[in-house]
């Protein structure tokens, strides 16, 4: 045995050294029966320390290798076994795997928003538990119109990954699947639709263009096997035209407004003329009705008077006429009592008119009396 090991065991077993000194021979004492009191071969306290050290080593290995992962809500996990993707996604919760041989990839299945605008670019996160980005901003889409003039289109697309299709999508398209599927599709469709119109038509056809873009994007994304992407909405936010086109559209709009104002004034004048014509017609109808009423009144009065005269004429008899003559003569007699100088000449037969002659004033008056009048 080497000298250093002998020194070590002598220090650990002093009793053995004493016994060996007393024996002096190979057969005396316990010189060859020494005991290894190493930490792992000691008493109860050494055993307890052995377990503690073992547990610490295992815990350190467990934390270093980290054979588990946590899948959050709004995510699914994809387990990879020696490079092969399992097609059944892992739901939210704690999942274990074998380090080196396996790994778990968390994939976001929440609703995402990708915008295209020159106002702001970049990518922001949900700011919750390290979740990856929920909003991605890109520059606006520059698309040529029907004549090749450049037009900038601002658009926003909401979409999400179908959880059941996540393993297949990540396996085929990779982690940047949204850029390869959504971004490329949106840009291609926008350029295709805008190229069917002139720049001047775009503001007027905005609703039709928005519907066409949304429909074509949906059709192309849904044409992918198993329809792995859920398209929530496609919003056309802004159409930015070249400056010259904007000025031209403004001039056209001003001209249209002037034409509209002129037509409104013309229509107002026409309505005023019709109103005046209606008033004049109403006035004429009123005058005609009043004149007709007056004529009808005169006619009716004349007819009634004629009827009255006819009745009077039919009711006159010789006896009645003589009676009226007597009444008239009586009145003249009464008048002669007041004016004694008056002279009365009766027409032959006692008919009227009678002639009254006032000798004082030498004036002559003619009095016409109708026989049978009520006096």
Residue frames relative to the residue before (quaternion, step in Angstrom):
aa qw qx qy qz dx dy dz
X 1.0000 0.0000 0.0000 0.0000 0.00 0.00 0.00
X 0.5264 -0.6436 0.4388 0.3409 3.61 -0.87 0.78
X 0.6362 -0.5694 0.3681 0.3681 3.53 -1.21 0.58
X 0.6584 0.5185 -0.3407 0.4262 3.60 0.89 -0.79
X 0.6430 0.5026 -0.3333 0.4721 3.63 1.02 -0.68
X 0.6148 0.5404 -0.3469 0.4578 3.60 1.11 -0.73
X 0.6476 0.5119 -0.3220 0.4635 3.55 0.93 -0.82
X 0.6381 0.5413 -0.3302 0.4368 3.56 1.01 -0.84
X 0.7210 0.4397 -0.2673 0.4640 3.59 0.80 -0.97
X 0.5906 0.5533 -0.3754 0.4519 3.61 1.14 -0.55
X 0.6639 0.4919 -0.3125 0.4686 3.55 0.95 -0.78
X 0.6854 0.4776 -0.2963 0.4630 3.59 1.00 -0.80
X 0.7979 0.2049 -0.0972 0.5585 3.69 1.11 -0.62
X 0.0775 -0.8348 0.5439 0.0341 3.59 0.36 1.12
X 0.5938 0.5757 -0.3711 0.4221 3.62 1.10 -0.61
X 0.6277 0.5338 -0.3406 0.4529 3.55 1.04 -0.67
X 0.6286 0.5398 -0.3377 0.4467 3.55 1.05 -0.73
X 0.6566 0.5120 -0.3139 0.4562 3.58 0.99 -0.84
X 0.6665 0.5042 -0.3061 0.4560 3.53 0.95 -0.89
X 0.6544 0.5110 -0.3327 0.4470 3.56 0.96 -0.72
X 0.6274 0.5402 -0.3403 0.4458 3.57 1.09 -0.63
X 0.6842 0.5005 -0.2878 0.4456 3.61 1.05 -0.76
X 0.6763 0.5177 -0.3007 0.4292 3.59 1.05 -0.73
X 0.1105 -0.8486 0.4997 0.1341 3.56 0.91 -1.05
X 0.7432 0.3237 -0.2195 0.5428 3.63 1.18 0.05
X 0.6631 -0.5150 0.3538 0.4121 3.64 -1.19 0.29
X 0.7241 0.4468 -0.2703 0.4506 3.56 1.01 -0.73
X 0.6350 0.5613 -0.3524 0.3969 3.62 1.10 -0.24
X 0.8426 0.2011 -0.1544 0.4751 3.65 -1.17 0.74
X 0.5575 -0.5850 0.4854 0.3337 3.60 -1.44 -0.45
X 0.1346 0.8365 -0.5233 0.0916 3.58 1.00 0.80
X 0.7593 0.3836 -0.2257 0.4748 3.60 0.88 -0.82
X 0.6520 0.4923 -0.3187 0.4806 3.62 1.25 0.04
X 0.1707 0.7936 -0.5649 0.1481 3.56 0.73 0.96
X 0.3442 -0.7358 0.5543 0.1812 3.64 -1.27 0.49
X 0.3619 -0.7188 0.5573 0.2043 3.56 -1.01 0.94
X 0.0687 -0.8054 0.5885 0.0134 3.60 -0.29 1.24
X 0.1065 0.7886 -0.5895 0.1385 3.56 0.60 1.17
X 0.6821 -0.4999 0.3226 0.4252 3.62 -1.19 0.36
X 0.7209 0.4445 -0.2656 0.4606 3.58 1.01 -0.69
X 0.7254 0.3854 -0.2407 0.5171 3.58 1.29 -0.15
X 0.4460 0.7167 -0.4336 0.3153 3.58 1.21 0.39
X 0.7551 -0.3809 0.2968 0.4435 3.51 -1.28 -0.55
X 0.8243 -0.2606 0.1820 0.4685 3.59 -1.29 -0.49
X 0.6518 0.5148 -0.3281 0.4500 3.58 0.96 -0.82
X 0.6487 0.5115 -0.3246 0.4605 3.56 1.01 -0.73
X 0.6277 0.5276 -0.3378 0.4620 3.59 1.07 -0.66
X 0.6401 0.5267 -0.3252 0.4551 3.59 0.97 -0.81
X 0.6579 0.5016 -0.3016 0.4740 3.54 0.98 -0.88
X 0.6022 0.5644 -0.3526 0.4410 3.57 1.10 -0.69
X 0.6697 0.4888 -0.2958 0.4744 3.59 0.95 -0.89
X 0.6347 0.5299 -0.3368 0.4504 3.60 0.94 -0.79
X 0.6704 0.4940 -0.2989 0.4659 3.56 0.87 -0.94
X 0.6447 0.5270 -0.3222 0.4504 3.57 0.99 -0.83
X 0.6630 0.5032 -0.3034 0.4639 3.58 0.96 -0.90
X 0.6385 0.5240 -0.3283 0.4582 3.58 0.98 -0.79
X 0.6543 0.5109 -0.3127 0.4616 3.55 0.99 -0.87
X 0.6599 0.5038 -0.3060 0.4660 3.57 0.98 -0.87
X 0.6486 0.5158 -0.3187 0.4600 3.60 0.97 -0.85
X 0.6438 0.5166 -0.3224 0.4634 3.57 1.02 -0.83
X 0.6485 0.5023 -0.3153 0.4772 3.57 1.02 -0.81
X 0.6383 0.5405 -0.3219 0.4438 3.61 1.02 -0.85
X 0.6958 0.4593 -0.2733 0.4799 3.55 0.94 -0.91
X 0.6437 0.5280 -0.3293 0.4455 3.55 1.02 -0.72
X 0.7260 0.4104 -0.2354 0.4990 3.55 0.93 -0.89
X 0.1009 -0.8398 0.5217 0.1115 3.63 1.17 -0.67
X 0.0628 0.8433 -0.5293 0.0687 3.60 0.43 1.15
X 0.6710 0.4299 -0.3159 0.5149 3.63 0.98 0.73
X 0.0527 -0.7701 0.6330 0.0579 3.54 -1.32 0.28
X 0.3355 -0.7264 0.5683 0.1919 3.57 -1.25 0.50
X 0.2026 -0.7601 0.6092 0.1006 3.56 -0.83 1.05
X 0.3010 -0.7791 0.5290 0.1499 3.59 -0.65 1.14
X 0.6285 -0.4963 0.4259 0.4211 3.54 -1.31 0.23
X 0.7474 0.3217 -0.2732 0.5131 3.55 -0.95 0.89
X 0.6969 0.3712 -0.2598 0.5559 3.55 1.31 0.24
X 0.1502 -0.7213 0.6553 0.1664 3.51 -1.36 0.16
X 0.3420 -0.7361 0.5468 0.2055 3.55 -1.22 0.52
X 0.1960 -0.7561 0.6145 0.1105 3.54 -1.10 0.76
X 0.2149 -0.7851 0.5705 0.1097 3.58 -0.58 1.17
X 0.1597 -0.7781 0.6054 0.0514 3.52 -0.91 1.04
X 0.1284 -0.7914 0.5965 0.0360 3.56 -0.67 1.16
X 0.8194 -0.2101 0.0796 0.5274 3.56 -0.43 1.31
X 0.7796 -0.3640 0.1560 0.4851 3.53 0.91 1.04
X 0.6547 0.4912 -0.3186 0.4782 3.61 1.23 -0.14
X 0.3778 -0.7405 0.5186 0.1999 3.57 -0.86 1.05
X 0.3322 -0.6923 0.6029 0.2164 3.55 -1.01 0.90
X 0.4029 -0.7592 0.4667 0.2083 3.58 -0.82 0.98
X 0.6219 0.4931 -0.3554 0.4937 3.61 1.25 -0.03
X 0.3096 -0.7798 0.5079 0.1953 3.64 -0.42 1.13
X 0.4395 -0.6730 0.5348 0.2606 3.54 -1.23 0.60
X 0.3816 -0.7279 0.5241 0.2231 3.56 -0.92 0.91
X 0.7204 -0.4322 0.3128 0.4432 3.56 -1.34 0.11
X 0.5291 0.6101 -0.4710 0.3549 3.56 -1.02 0.87
X 0.6396 -0.5081 0.4151 0.4006 3.56 -1.36 -0.24
X 0.0004 -0.7998 0.5983 -0.0492 3.57 -0.84 1.02
X 0.2611 -0.7664 0.5734 0.1255 3.58 -1.04 0.90
X 0.0175 -0.7787 0.6272 0.0081 3.54 -1.23 0.52
X 0.5159 -0.6258 0.4887 0.3214 3.54 -1.30 0.29
X 0.4114 -0.7231 0.4889 0.2624 3.61 -0.51 1.11
X 0.7859 0.2889 -0.2789 0.4703 3.52 -1.27 0.62
X 0.7567 0.3518 -0.2058 0.5111 3.59 0.87 -0.92
X 0.8003 0.1698 -0.0627 0.5716 3.60 1.08 -0.70
X 0.0285 0.7610 -0.6471 -0.0364 3.51 -1.36 0.25
X 0.2823 -0.7473 0.5804 0.1581 3.56 -1.25 0.50
X 0.1801 -0.7847 0.5887 0.0724 3.57 -0.82 1.07
X 0.2562 -0.7581 0.5739 0.1740 3.66 -0.65 1.03
X 0.1064 -0.7909 0.6023 0.0190 3.57 -0.98 0.92
X 0.4119 -0.7202 0.5127 0.2209 3.57 -0.88 1.04
X 0.0774 -0.8008 0.5934 0.0255 3.59 -0.87 1.00
X 0.4062 0.7077 -0.4840 0.3161 3.61 1.22 0.33
X 0.6246 -0.5146 0.4199 0.4107 3.54 -1.33 0.20
X 0.1436 -0.7896 0.5942 0.0538 3.56 -0.87 1.01
X 0.2088 -0.7569 0.6069 0.1233 3.54 -1.26 0.47
X 0.0449 -0.7726 0.6333 0.0112 3.54 -0.84 1.01
X 0.1062 -0.8104 0.5760 0.0134 3.57 -0.74 1.10
X 0.2003 -0.7463 0.6252 0.1096 3.51 -1.27 0.59
X 0.3340 0.7203 -0.5331 0.2923 3.56 -0.34 1.27
X 0.4333 -0.7026 0.5062 0.2498 3.55 -1.14 0.69
X 0.4997 0.6763 -0.4252 0.3349 3.58 1.24 -0.13
X 0.7996 -0.0715 0.0826 0.5905 3.59 1.01 -0.76
X 0.0978 -0.7964 0.5957 0.0358 3.58 -1.01 0.82
X 0.5074 0.6399 -0.4802 0.3200 3.54 -1.28 0.25
X 0.3740 -0.7090 0.5514 0.2311 3.55 -1.31 -0.15
X 0.1098 -0.7810 0.6120 0.0581 3.56 -0.97 0.85
X 0.4004 -0.7137 0.5244 0.2350 3.56 -1.21 0.52
X 0.6491 -0.5163 0.3942 0.3959 3.51 -1.36 0.11
X 0.2956 -0.7832 0.4924 0.2384 3.60 1.29 -0.28
X 0.6203 0.4953 -0.3666 0.4852 3.55 0.96 0.89
X 0.8664 -0.1134 0.0515 0.4836 3.54 -0.53 1.20
X 0.6512 -0.5450 0.3296 0.4127 3.60 1.07 0.55
X 0.3239 0.7442 -0.5259 0.2543 3.58 1.16 0.35
X 0.4750 -0.6800 0.4676 0.3056 3.58 -1.01 0.72
X 0.7997 -0.4181 0.1774 0.3927 3.48 -1.32 0.42
X 0.2220 -0.7617 0.5946 0.1303 3.55 -1.06 0.82
X 0.7603 0.2344 -0.1495 0.5870 3.58 1.26 -0.24
X 0.0359 -0.7907 0.6111 -0.0100 3.54 -0.80 1.02
X 0.1712 -0.8044 0.5664 0.0539 3.56 -0.81 1.06
X 0.0579 -0.7832 0.6191 -0.0039 3.51 -0.94 1.00
X 0.6138 -0.5269 0.4227 0.4086 3.55 -1.27 0.23
X 0.6213 -0.5554 0.3973 0.3843 3.56 -1.19 0.54
X 0.5055 -0.6617 0.4727 0.2884 3.53 -1.19 0.63
X 0.2072 -0.7626 0.6018 0.1149 3.58 -0.75 1.06
X 0.0372 0.8070 -0.5823 0.0915 3.54 -0.57 1.23
X 0.3980 -0.7106 0.5199 0.2576 3.63 -0.92 0.81
X 0.4153 -0.6919 0.5239 0.2727 3.58 -1.03 0.74
X 0.7882 -0.3364 0.2246 0.4638 3.56 -1.28 -0.19
X 0.7305 0.3880 -0.2197 0.5173 3.60 1.16 -0.62
X 0.6036 -0.5909 0.3465 0.4080 3.57 1.28 0.10
X 0.4620 0.6694 -0.4647 0.3499 3.62 1.19 0.14
X 0.4488 -0.7113 0.4638 0.2783 3.63 -0.85 0.88
X 0.0426 -0.7759 0.6292 -0.0176 3.55 -0.98 0.96
X 0.2698 -0.7593 0.5726 0.1507 3.58 -0.94 0.91
X 0.1370 -0.8005 0.5828 0.0288 3.56 -0.80 1.09
X 0.1745 -0.7528 0.6279 0.0931 3.57 -0.91 1.00
X 0.0822 0.8027 -0.5774 0.1247 3.56 -0.72 1.10
X 0.1561 -0.7681 0.6142 0.0922 3.58 -1.22 0.52
X 0.1005 -0.7976 0.5946 0.0085 3.56 -0.97 0.96
X 0.1557 -0.7652 0.6200 0.0767 3.56 -0.91 1.00
X 0.1269 0.7915 -0.5812 0.1399 3.58 -0.84 0.98
X 0.0842 -0.7742 0.6228 0.0745 3.55 -1.30 0.18
X 0.4850 -0.6540 0.5054 0.2857 3.54 -1.30 0.45
X 0.4294 -0.6838 0.5232 0.2727 3.57 -0.89 0.93
X 0.4906 -0.7049 0.4133 0.3027 3.65 -0.59 1.10
X 0.6790 0.5096 -0.3128 0.4259 3.59 0.86 -0.87
X 0.7170 0.4342 -0.2471 0.4861 3.59 1.17 -0.56
X 0.3985 0.7556 -0.4577 0.2466 3.61 1.25 -0.05
X 0.6684 0.4934 -0.3479 0.4345 3.68 0.75 -0.81
X 0.6725 0.4993 -0.3080 0.4513 3.58 0.91 -0.87
X 0.6541 0.5170 -0.3129 0.4550 3.59 0.98 -0.88
X 0.6801 0.4737 -0.2972 0.4741 3.60 0.85 -0.92
X 0.6403 0.5301 -0.3297 0.4476 3.58 1.03 -0.74
X 0.7402 0.4004 -0.2290 0.4892 3.60 0.97 -0.86
X 0.8110 0.3089 -0.1284 0.4799 3.58 0.73 -1.10
X 0.4490 -0.6928 0.4627 0.3231 3.60 1.13 -0.44
X 0.7397 -0.4255 0.2917 0.4321 3.55 -1.35 0.00
X 0.7077 0.4196 -0.2574 0.5067 3.61 1.12 -0.56
X 0.1430 0.8382 -0.5122 0.1211 3.56 1.05 0.81
X 0.6447 0.5391 -0.3431 0.4196 3.61 0.99 -0.74
X 0.6293 0.5116 -0.3438 0.4734 3.60 1.06 -0.62
X 0.6994 0.4787 -0.2727 0.4553 3.55 0.97 -0.86
X 0.7399 0.3814 -0.2211 0.5082 3.59 1.06 -0.68
X 0.7691 0.3775 -0.2092 0.4714 3.60 0.54 -1.18
X 0.7100 0.4842 -0.2858 0.4240 3.57 0.63 -1.13
X 0.6997 0.4657 -0.2866 0.4598 3.58 0.79 -0.96
X 0.6502 0.5217 -0.3188 0.4510 3.59 1.01 -0.80
X 0.6573 0.5183 -0.3142 0.4480 3.59 0.89 -0.93
X 0.6812 0.4873 -0.2994 0.4570 3.59 0.81 -0.94
X 0.6666 0.5044 -0.3090 0.4536 3.58 0.92 -0.84
X 0.6747 0.4913 -0.3008 0.4614 3.59 0.90 -0.90
X 0.6432 0.5246 -0.3341 0.4466 3.61 0.90 -0.87
X 0.6683 0.4868 -0.3087 0.4702 3.60 0.87 -0.85
X 0.6458 0.5282 -0.3223 0.4473 3.58 1.01 -0.78
X 0.6999 0.4640 -0.2766 0.4672 3.60 0.89 -0.92
X 0.6654 0.5060 -0.3140 0.4500 3.61 0.86 -0.92
X 0.6376 0.5612 -0.3273 0.4140 3.59 1.04 -0.70
X 0.6209 0.5538 -0.3420 0.4368 3.59 1.24 -0.17
X 0.7349 0.3635 -0.1999 0.5365 3.61 1.27 -0.21
X 0.4560 -0.6194 0.5503 0.3248 3.53 -1.32 0.34
X 0.6583 -0.5279 0.3544 0.4029 3.57 -1.20 0.47
X 0.6460 0.5300 -0.3311 0.4384 3.61 1.02 -0.73
X 0.6699 0.5122 -0.3028 0.4442 3.59 1.12 -0.61
X 0.5409 0.6807 -0.3931 0.2993 3.57 1.12 -0.60
X 0.6846 0.4641 -0.3334 0.4525 3.68 0.75 -0.82
X 0.6788 0.4921 -0.2989 0.4557 3.59 0.97 -0.81
X 0.7503 0.3685 -0.1952 0.5131 3.58 1.07 -0.77
X 0.2176 0.8313 -0.4931 0.1356 3.59 1.21 0.41
X 0.6919 0.4828 -0.2977 0.4468 3.61 0.78 -0.96
X 0.6584 0.4978 -0.3141 0.4690 3.58 0.95 -0.85
X 0.6449 0.5184 -0.3219 0.4603 3.59 1.02 -0.81
X 0.6458 0.5188 -0.3207 0.4593 3.61 0.94 -0.85
X 0.6590 0.4983 -0.3140 0.4678 3.59 0.95 -0.84
X 0.6576 0.5137 -0.3157 0.4518 3.59 0.96 -0.86
X 0.6488 0.5121 -0.3217 0.4619 3.62 0.96 -0.85
X 0.6722 0.5002 -0.3056 0.4522 3.59 0.85 -0.93
X 0.6669 0.5074 -0.3076 0.4507 3.59 0.92 -0.87
X 0.6943 0.4776 -0.2904 0.4533 3.59 0.85 -0.92
X 0.6272 0.5154 -0.3437 0.4721 3.60 1.01 -0.73
X 0.6605 0.5089 -0.3097 0.4570 3.57 0.92 -0.88
X 0.6571 0.5169 -0.3177 0.4473 3.59 0.93 -0.85
X 0.6918 0.4800 -0.2939 0.4524 3.59 0.88 -0.88
X 0.6672 0.4847 -0.3127 0.4713 3.60 0.96 -0.79
X 0.6821 0.4796 -0.2924 0.4683 3.58 0.98 -0.79
X 0.5852 0.5853 -0.3774 0.4153 3.59 1.20 -0.28
X 0.5171 0.6197 -0.4241 0.4106 3.62 1.26 -0.18
X 0.5950 -0.5932 0.4058 0.3598 3.59 -1.01 0.80
X 0.8425 0.1371 -0.1575 0.4966 3.55 -1.05 0.98
X 0.3253 -0.7752 0.4901 0.2301 3.62 1.28 0.08
X 0.0355 0.8729 -0.4858 0.0265 3.61 0.67 1.06
X 0.7245 0.3983 -0.2312 0.5129 3.60 1.19 -0.48
X 0.2436 -0.7480 0.6033 0.1310 3.57 -0.96 0.96
X 0.1894 -0.7923 0.5745 0.0792 3.59 -0.55 1.21
X 0.2505 -0.8067 0.5221 0.1180 3.58 -0.48 1.23
X 0.7895 -0.1909 0.1620 0.5604 3.60 0.79 -0.94
X 0.1442 -0.7354 0.6540 0.1033 3.52 -1.36 0.48
X 0.0499 -0.8303 0.5538 -0.0367 3.59 -0.48 1.22
X 0.2500 -0.7412 0.6084 0.1346 3.54 -0.79 1.11
X 0.1765 -0.8493 0.4937 0.0611 3.58 -0.34 1.25
X 0.8219 -0.0688 0.0938 0.5576 3.60 0.86 -0.84
X 0.1512 -0.7402 0.6479 0.0969 3.52 -1.24 0.66
X 0.0912 -0.8109 0.5778 0.0160 3.58 -0.44 1.21
X 0.1815 -0.8110 0.5533 0.0562 3.54 -0.54 1.26
X 0.6280 -0.5013 0.4122 0.4295 3.61 -1.24 0.23
X 0.6519 -0.5555 0.3544 0.3752 3.56 -1.16 0.68
X 0.6692 0.5044 -0.3110 0.4485 3.60 0.87 -0.91
X 0.6411 0.5121 -0.3266 0.4691 3.56 1.02 -0.75
X 0.6278 0.5306 -0.3334 0.4617 3.58 1.01 -0.77
X 0.6574 0.4999 -0.3160 0.4670 3.59 0.94 -0.86
X 0.6484 0.5162 -0.3172 0.4611 3.56 0.98 -0.83
X 0.6508 0.5044 -0.3149 0.4722 3.57 0.96 -0.83
X 0.6269 0.5300 -0.3378 0.4603 3.59 1.02 -0.75
X 0.6512 0.5054 -0.3235 0.4646 3.59 0.96 -0.84
X 0.6507 0.5050 -0.3167 0.4704 3.56 0.98 -0.82
X 0.6497 0.5195 -0.3201 0.4535 3.57 0.97 -0.82
X 0.6404 0.5147 -0.3257 0.4679 3.58 1.01 -0.82
X 0.6486 0.5085 -0.3190 0.4679 3.59 0.96 -0.86
X 0.6533 0.5071 -0.3168 0.4644 3.57 0.95 -0.82
X 0.6393 0.5203 -0.3267 0.4624 3.56 1.02 -0.78
X 0.6449 0.5109 -0.3222 0.4682 3.57 0.99 -0.81
X 0.6426 0.5056 -0.3223 0.4770 3.57 0.97 -0.82
X 0.6473 0.5203 -0.3188 0.4568 3.55 0.98 -0.82
X 0.6466 0.5115 -0.3188 0.4677 3.57 1.00 -0.85
X 0.6478 0.5129 -0.3185 0.4646 3.59 0.97 -0.87
X 0.6582 0.4977 -0.3150 0.4689 3.58 0.94 -0.82
X 0.6367 0.5171 -0.3302 0.4672 3.56 1.03 -0.74
X 0.6479 0.5033 -0.3201 0.4737 3.58 0.99 -0.81
X 0.6370 0.5220 -0.3219 0.4670 3.57 1.01 -0.83
X 0.6672 0.4946 -0.2989 0.4700 3.53 0.91 -0.87
X 0.6355 0.5243 -0.3265 0.4632 3.57 1.05 -0.77
X 0.6454 0.5091 -0.3151 0.4744 3.60 1.01 -0.86
X 0.6390 0.5213 -0.3233 0.4641 3.56 1.01 -0.82
X 0.6589 0.4989 -0.3062 0.4724 3.56 0.96 -0.83
X 0.6348 0.5192 -0.3320 0.4660 3.59 1.03 -0.78
X 0.6526 0.5078 -0.3170 0.4645 3.59 0.96 -0.87
X 0.6525 0.5035 -0.3165 0.4696 3.55 0.96 -0.83
X 0.6328 0.5322 -0.3285 0.4565 3.54 1.06 -0.75
X 0.6604 0.4934 -0.3070 0.4756 3.58 0.96 -0.89
X 0.6376 0.5226 -0.3302 0.4596 3.59 0.99 -0.82
X 0.6498 0.5081 -0.3203 0.4658 3.55 0.98 -0.80
X 0.6386 0.5172 -0.3279 0.4661 3.57 1.03 -0.80
X 0.6640 0.4980 -0.3075 0.4653 3.61 0.92 -0.93
X 0.6466 0.5118 -0.3208 0.4658 3.55 0.98 -0.83
X 0.6515 0.5123 -0.3129 0.4639 3.54 0.99 -0.80
X 0.6428 0.5143 -0.3214 0.4680 3.56 1.05 -0.80
X 0.6545 0.5079 -0.3131 0.4643 3.55 0.97 -0.88
X 0.6464 0.5099 -0.3217 0.4676 3.56 0.97 -0.84
X 0.6417 0.5242 -0.3285 0.4533 3.55 1.02 -0.77
X 0.6616 0.4953 -0.3084 0.4711 3.59 0.95 -0.91
X 0.6447 0.5200 -0.3272 0.4550 3.54 1.00 -0.84
X 0.6573 0.5060 -0.3125 0.4629 3.54 0.96 -0.87
X 0.6532 0.5077 -0.3173 0.4636 3.59 0.99 -0.83
X 0.6571 0.5024 -0.3104 0.4684 3.58 0.97 -0.89
X 0.6479 0.5100 -0.3161 0.4692 3.54 0.99 -0.85
X 0.6456 0.5191 -0.3185 0.4607 3.55 1.04 -0.76
X 0.6548 0.5029 -0.3168 0.4669 3.56 1.00 -0.83
X 0.6523 0.5054 -0.3175 0.4671 3.57 0.98 -0.85
X 0.6447 0.5120 -0.3244 0.4659 3.54 0.97 -0.82
X 0.6268 0.5399 -0.3339 0.4518 3.56 1.08 -0.75
X 0.6673 0.4959 -0.3016 0.4668 3.59 0.91 -0.97
X 0.6529 0.5210 -0.3157 0.4502 3.54 0.99 -0.92
X 0.6655 0.5018 -0.3079 0.4588 3.53 0.93 -0.92
X 0.6465 0.5149 -0.3238 0.4605 3.59 0.99 -0.87
X 0.6544 0.5064 -0.3181 0.4627 3.58 0.98 -0.89
X 0.6517 0.5080 -0.3259 0.4593 3.56 0.97 -0.83
X 0.6627 0.4981 -0.3080 0.4667 3.53 0.98 -0.83
X 0.6427 0.5155 -0.3242 0.4648 3.56 1.05 -0.80
X 0.6337 0.5300 -0.3246 0.4606 3.53 1.07 -0.85
X 0.6428 0.5130 -0.3212 0.4696 3.51 1.00 -0.85
X 0.6509 0.5185 -0.3187 0.4538 3.58 1.00 -0.85
X 0.6548 0.5037 -0.3136 0.4680 3.57 0.97 -0.91
X 0.6420 0.5228 -0.3285 0.4545 3.53 1.00 -0.83
X 0.6516 0.5063 -0.3158 0.4683 3.55 0.98 -0.81
X 0.6479 0.5106 -0.3208 0.4654 3.57 1.03 -0.85
X 0.6587 0.5184 -0.3109 0.4480 3.52 0.98 -0.95
X 0.6764 0.4860 -0.2971 0.4669 3.54 0.96 -0.82
X 0.6894 0.4915 -0.2914 0.4452 3.57 1.10 -0.63
X 0.5623 0.6123 -0.3947 0.3913 3.65 1.24 -0.27
X 0.0260 -0.7668 0.6414 -0.0018 3.57 -1.07 0.92
X 0.6669 -0.4987 0.3559 0.4242 3.59 -1.19 0.30
X 0.6429 0.5241 -0.3216 0.4567 3.52 0.95 -0.81
X 0.6590 0.5048 -0.3158 0.4594 3.59 0.99 -0.85
X 0.6380 0.5241 -0.3283 0.4588 3.58 1.05 -0.80
X 0.6482 0.5070 -0.3193 0.4699 3.58 0.92 -0.85
X 0.6336 0.5292 -0.3340 0.4549 3.57 1.03 -0.79
X 0.6624 0.4953 -0.3065 0.4712 3.55 0.96 -0.83
X 0.6139 0.5426 -0.3448 0.4580 3.60 1.10 -0.71
X 0.6419 0.5177 -0.3246 0.4632 3.53 0.97 -0.84
X 0.6481 0.5162 -0.3270 0.4545 3.59 0.99 -0.84
X 0.6580 0.5114 -0.3072 0.4595 3.55 1.01 -0.86
X 0.6443 0.5192 -0.3176 0.4631 3.58 0.97 -0.85
X 0.6252 0.5341 -0.3390 0.4571 3.54 1.11 -0.66
X 0.6457 0.5169 -0.3226 0.4603 3.55 1.01 -0.73
X 0.6368 0.5121 -0.3336 0.4701 3.57 1.04 -0.79
X 0.6299 0.5331 -0.3415 0.4499 3.54 0.98 -0.78
X 0.6402 0.5114 -0.3274 0.4706 3.55 0.98 -0.76
X 0.6531 0.5121 -0.3178 0.4584 3.55 1.06 -0.78
X 0.6281 0.5455 -0.3394 0.4390 3.62 1.06 -0.72
X 0.5833 0.5736 -0.3796 0.4321 3.54 1.14 -0.49
X 0.6845 0.4531 -0.2825 0.4963 3.56 1.08 -0.66
X 0.7822 0.1650 -0.0615 0.5976 3.59 0.92 -0.94
X 0.1745 -0.8370 0.5143 0.0667 3.52 -0.02 1.31
X 0.6536 0.5261 -0.3160 0.4430 3.59 1.18 -0.37
X 0.5042 0.6602 -0.4296 0.3540 3.55 1.22 -0.11
X 0.1991 -0.7551 0.6163 0.1022 3.51 -1.26 0.66
X 0.1371 -0.7956 0.5891 0.0353 3.55 -0.83 0.98
X 0.1052 -0.7698 0.6281 0.0431 3.55 -0.97 0.96
X 0.2151 -0.7854 0.5731 0.0921 3.50 -0.62 1.11
X 0.4656 -0.6629 0.5089 0.2911 3.51 -1.02 0.80
X 0.6184 -0.5513 0.3838 0.4080 3.56 -1.10 0.52
X 0.7893 0.2850 -0.2397 0.4881 3.44 -1.03 0.84
X 0.5146 -0.6809 0.3975 0.3371 3.56 1.21 0.07
X 0.4659 0.6785 -0.4589 0.3347 3.62 1.13 0.32
X 0.4536 -0.6508 0.5359 0.2888 3.55 -1.22 0.38
X 0.5260 -0.0609 -0.8393 -0.1233 1.68 -2.35 0.73
X 0.3351 -0.6899 0.6040 0.2167 3.50 -1.33 0.49
X 0.3425 -0.7346 0.5528 0.1934 3.55 -1.09 0.66
X 0.1462 -0.7742 0.6150 0.0325 3.52 -0.82 1.19
X 0.0435 -0.7945 0.6049 -0.0317 3.54 -0.75 1.16
X 0.1903 -0.7770 0.5945 0.0809 3.53 -0.65 1.25
X 0.3406 -0.7763 0.4916 0.1990 3.58 -0.40 1.19
X 0.6110 0.5619 -0.3625 0.4237 3.63 1.13 -0.49
X 0.7948 0.2964 -0.1547 0.5065 3.56 0.74 -0.98
X 0.3019 -0.7785 0.4926 0.2453 3.55 1.39 -0.13
X 0.4823 0.6316 -0.4605 0.3955 3.61 1.04 0.74
X 0.2535 -0.7648 0.5804 0.1177 3.48 -1.18 0.70
X 0.0696 -0.7923 0.6061 0.0043 3.48 -0.90 1.01
X 0.2656 -0.7518 0.5881 0.1359 3.47 -1.05 0.76
X 0.0758 -0.7932 0.6042 0.0107 3.51 -0.71 1.07
X 0.1517 -0.7849 0.5990 0.0455 3.49 -0.74 1.15
X 0.0015 0.7905 -0.6100 0.0546 3.50 -0.64 1.13
X 0.3041 -0.7347 0.5826 0.1683 3.51 -0.99 0.80
X 0.4603 -0.6875 0.4955 0.2645 3.49 -0.80 1.08
X 0.7929 0.3099 -0.2239 0.4745 3.55 -0.92 0.84
X 0.4772 0.6619 -0.4569 0.3541 3.64 1.30 0.00
X 0.4898 -0.6567 0.4844 0.3068 3.54 -1.14 0.57
X 0.1582 0.7712 -0.5974 0.1526 3.56 -0.44 1.27
